[in-house]
Amino acid sequence: MSAAPLVFRQLFDPASSTYTYLLGDPASGEALLIDPVFEQLRRDTALLRELGLRLVATLDTHVHADHVTSAWLLKQQCASQILLSAASGAGNADRLLQHGERVLFGTRHLEVRATPGHTDGCLSYVLDDHSMAFTGDSLLIRGCGRTDFQQGSASRLFRSVREQILSLPPDCLLYPGHDYRGLTVTSVAEELRYNPRLGGDASEGDFAGFMNALGLPHPKLIDIAVPANLRCGRPESERAGSGDEPDWAALSLTFGGIWEIQPAALQEKLRSADGAAIQLLDVREAEEFNNTLGHIAQARLLPLGELQARLAELDPARPVISVCRSGTRSAQATVLLQRAGFKRVANLAGGMLRWNAERLPVETDSV
C-alpha cells in the first residue's frame, strides 16, 4: 500500500546556511516544520498560509549553536507545539521526545531516532515510509557535525550514524541541517560509499582520530544561540521578533517577500481619513488604464517601464500601493520602489482582475 501524498519544501537561511523543512499532509492540512530559523518567521508563516496548511508542531534536531530557533514565535502565531529531545535540557517545550516515538501530522508520521554525538540531544527524524530522513547535524552531505563541544563525542556520533541513519534503505534520501556548498540532498547509498569520515571501511577509531584533529573555531553566535535555544527560542523581551510589521495598512507578506493588501482592505483604506495620503500607482500601460477593467478612482497612471526614471515624482514619506492587471507587474514595482528606499510599499493582491471580481468601483474616463 503506497503512502499518502506529502507536501514537502526545503527552505534555506543564507546567514547560517541552515535548512528548514516543511512537511504537510494535504488530506488533513496538518504540517510540521523541522529546524525553523528565528529570522525566517515571516517567510515560513507566509508559505504555510499560501499552501493552506496548519502548523501543528515544530521539531528541532538539537540545541543549535549557530542560529536561534523560531519555535516559540511560531507557537505564538500558529498555536503549534514545540518538540525536541528530552536529552536536550531545554525549557518551554510542549513535548520532550525519546528514541522510538512517533510525531503525527494527519495521516503521516515521523519516527524519532536518537543520534547523539554532535550534542547529547541530537535527533534524526525518519518519514514513515523510510523514503527520507532529516539528520540535523549528525550527518551532513559528505561530512558530519563537529564533536568538540556541547557534550560532543566522536565515538557516540560514529555509532549513531552507522546504526540509526546509514542502516536505512540505500535509496532513502537524507536531508541535512546545513550545507555550506549549495548541496541539498544525499542518500544512504551515497554516504556509505563517499562520506570520507563515516563511509566505506572507516572504523570508529579512524573517525575519532579525524574528528579530534579538526581544530575548528567555535561558532560566532554560540553565546547567543545556545542560551536562546535552551529556551526554545523564547525572546528575553516579549516584543522581540515582532520585526517592523507595517502599521499603516492591513497587509500580509507573501512567500516571495512582497507585502500585499487585499482589495476590500484597500477600498476601506482609501475611504478612511488618511486615505488621501496613499500614493496609488497603476503601473499598466496607458491603453489598459481605461479598458474594460477600468481603474481605481484615486489611481495615478505610471507604467512600470517608466517608473525608475520617474521616481522623483513620488514622495518617499507617503505610503505607495501599486496596481496592475493581475498583481504581477505591480509586485515588481514594489521591489523597485523598495530598492529605491521607499519604506512603506505594498501590492494590490490580484490586481484589477480581483478588484473587479469583488465588484468594487472603477472608472474608465480618459487619461
Secondary structure, 3 states (H helix, E strand, C coil): CCCCCCEEEEEEECCCCEEEEEEEECCCCEEEEECCEHHHHHHHHHHHHHHCCEEEEEECCCCCCCCCECHHHHHHHHCCEEEEEHHHCCCCCCEEECCCCEEEECCEEEEEEECCCCCCCCEEEEECCCCEEEEECCCECCECCCCCCCCCCHHHHHHHHHHHHCCCCCCCEEEECECCCCCCCEEHHHHHHHCCCCCCCCCHHHHHHHHHCCCCCCCCCHHHHHHHHHCCCCCCCCCCCCCCCCCCCCCEECCCCCEEECHHHHHHHHHCCCHHHCEEEECCCHHHHCCCCCECCCCEECCHHHHHHHHHHCCCCCCEEEECCCCHHHHHHHHHHHHCCCCCEEEECCHHHHHHHCCCCCECCCC
